[in-house]
Amino acid sequence: MTVEPIKNGNLRIWLAEDEIEEWGLEDSRGIGVRRLVRHALSAVGQRSAPRMWAEMIPVEGGCVLLV
């Protein structure tokens, strides 16, 4: 997993295929996504907001998650 802070406090998170499964991102309820985003935010020293928007975009070999 690679976490890149981008403008306006947003994040770009790159995940390999095995990491998608490891984090449970195939769960349609979004539990894995919330857990991953909290982890990524803490890794870059940001706090979690009460409401966040996330978009998963498939890329070759995994996905990118925009938060």
Residue, then its C-alpha position, 0 to 999 in steps of 0.5 A: m500500500t502506498v499513501e500519497p497526500i494530495k491537495n486539500g487534505n485528500l489522499r491517493i491510496w495505491l493497492a495491489e490485488d492481494e492488498i485489496e483482499e487482505w483489507g477486505l475491500e470486496d465487502s459491499r458494506g464498506i467496513g474494510v474501506r473505512r478501516l483502511v482509510r482510518h489507517a491511511l489517515s493516521a499514517v500521514g498524520q491526519r484525523s478522520a472526518p465524520r463524513m468522507w467520500a471514497e472512490m475505488i478505481p481499478v488499475e492494472g495489478g490492483c486499484v487506487l482509492l481516492v479519499 
